[in-house]
Amino acid sequence: MKIFDNKIYGQKDGCFCFDGQNLTELADTYGTPLYIFSERELKRNVQEINEQFGRFREKVSIHYAAKCESTVAVLQIVRKAGGSLEVNSGGELFKGLYSGFKGNQIVFNGVSKSEDEIEMAIINNIKSINVDSLYELKRILRVAGRLKKKAKICLRIVPEVSTGVVKGNETGTHESKFGITLDEVERAVRLALENQSLVILRGYHFHIGTQTYDLKSFVEALRTMLQMAARIYKSTGFRPDLLNIGGGLPVPHYIDPTASQYMPRNIYAMLKSELSIEQIAKEICGELAEEKVQHWAGVECGALFRDTELLLEPGRKISASAGVLLSRIENEKERRELDESWLMIDAGFNTLMEVKTYSWYYHMVCANKMNELPTKPFKVAGPCCDSGDVYFDIDYHKSLPDYRVFPESTEPGDLIAMLNVGAYGTPNMSNYNGRPKAGVLLIRENGDVIVIKPAQKYGDLVSDEIKL
Ligand SMILES: Cc1ncc(COP(=O)(O)O)c(C=O)c1O
């Protein structure tokens, strides 16, 4: 995939444009570092997933993963576009409700939910608390008993499927901290069924990780869940009315041809993933078809999933392509000993943490020099006082290339745009090194540009601290 295959990008007078807006002008007006989101792209992404899955199945709900990008305006756009919500904490549940989602549009995941969070979920009558362990199920029963109010739940299972990405991004194997193992699920089902005055067991959930690039991983995890559900139906009579296949829909990233040579093949395949939503929807929904289920599970199970609602929890696929990050080059240096040119920009891991935590690759362009050919390799570094605050792997080659290629003339004052940063960007910002967090703009569908989260000022660094 090439950059301009996505019509959200363009160029004018040598400047890079996002959703029709000249990014150089926005940086001049609002300062950097600066996140910019597109309402049009957010809506398009929600609608595309809804439409593609809707083609193959009647009851489908898209629960946008709030952890990706939970600025209130973004949540409001997702809701208006027809999305529901997935949350991972009381705070995200609060933001979801504040943004207008109803309890029955929200599912709640997490390995370490507190009693307060469980209470909040029950009081707001959310669609499903996705139970992460037998212990947590007992805890939910306790809280529901105290509140005298039923909790709606699904059981998060471990399908034991590896997606081939870095370990920190895999969440469906025994090595990861999530979910109930298959040998324990039936005990959890029986416990829930014995306590129907306290919980309504609605179904099952899995999430195998982010950026799942191989369709086989989704299918294998789903088959595991369906086979388990059929086995449990035969032994307990429990029919799931929700089946949740989590998030992980992949986003195609643009990668410099020169950068790709440094990447391990699995990381390259993961980042480039061109697996379409249509392919995923067709295959997943096909697995639920009555004849297919009947074939492997027997006549009595044929209709087991016929009326079941299919839930998805995409995050990255909805918000990643809807966001860009602008950063100004503040300094340059030549390391003649190593024959290297360096550029220091004003956004580091304080602004884009995923580069550090997962060595995530984000494509960069010199946004004000689009008329010049990118021919010169540069090392790119952020402003923080750590040698590790760089856009390459300082310790060893994991997935990041050593160099980014920009026009020969690139220098301080120029503007770097990082693409596909709309997921896991702003929620991970910090004030490390006393750096105010970047502001967030929204390009409205009518072309208006508004601030949806102002850039912090120095005063914000102390506004929640107590002076002696
Ligand atoms: C339970 C759960 N659902 C959904 C998601 C969203 O994943 P993605 O952004 O890859 O779609 C995550 C991300 O970690 C998750 O943990």
Ligand as a Chemical Component Dictionary entry (heavy atoms), coordinates in Angstrom:
data_LIG
# 
_chem_comp.id                   LIG 
_chem_comp.type                 NON-POLYMER 
_chem_comp.pdbx_formal_charge   0 
_chem_comp.three_letter_code    LIG 
# 
loop_
_chem_comp_atom.comp_id 
_chem_comp_atom.atom_id 
_chem_comp_atom.alt_atom_id 
_chem_comp_atom.type_symbol 
_chem_comp_atom.charge 
_chem_comp_atom.model_Cartn_x 
_chem_comp_atom.model_Cartn_y 
_chem_comp_atom.model_Cartn_z 
_chem_comp_atom.pdbx_ordinal 
LIG C1 C1 C 0 -9.707  -6.850 25.310 1  
LIG C2 C2 C 0 -9.281  -5.991 24.187 2  
LIG N1 N1 N 0 -10.159 -5.743 23.204 3  
LIG C3 C3 C 0 -9.831  -4.946 22.160 4  
LIG C4 C4 C 0 -8.581  -4.377 22.059 5  
LIG C5 C5 C 0 -8.277  -3.498 20.876 6  
LIG O1 O1 O 0 -7.318  -4.067 20.064 7  
LIG P1 P1 P 0 -6.973  -3.371 18.665 8  
LIG O2 O2 O 0 -6.658  -1.960 18.947 9  
LIG O3 O3 O 0 -5.814  -4.127 18.151 10 
LIG O4 O4 O 0 -8.155  -3.537 17.799 11 
LIG C6 C6 C 0 -7.641  -4.629 23.057 12 
LIG C7 C7 C 0 -6.295  -4.069 22.949 13 
LIG O5 O5 O 0 -5.389  -4.353 23.641 14 
LIG C8 C8 C 0 -7.998  -5.450 24.149 15 
LIG O6 O6 O 0 -7.141  -5.698 25.131 16 
# 
loop_
_chem_comp_bond.comp_id 
_chem_comp_bond.atom_id_1 
_chem_comp_bond.atom_id_2 
_chem_comp_bond.value_order 
_chem_comp_bond.pdbx_ordinal 
LIG C1 C2 SING 1  
LIG C2 N1 SING 2  
LIG C2 C8 DOUB 3  
LIG N1 C3 DOUB 4  
LIG C3 C4 SING 5  
LIG C4 C5 SING 6  
LIG C4 C6 DOUB 7  
LIG C5 O1 SING 8  
LIG O1 P1 SING 9  
LIG P1 O2 DOUB 10 
LIG P1 O3 SING 11 
LIG P1 O4 SING 12 
LIG C6 C7 SING 13 
LIG C6 C8 SING 14 
LIG C7 O5 DOUB 15 
LIG C8 O6 SING 16 
# 
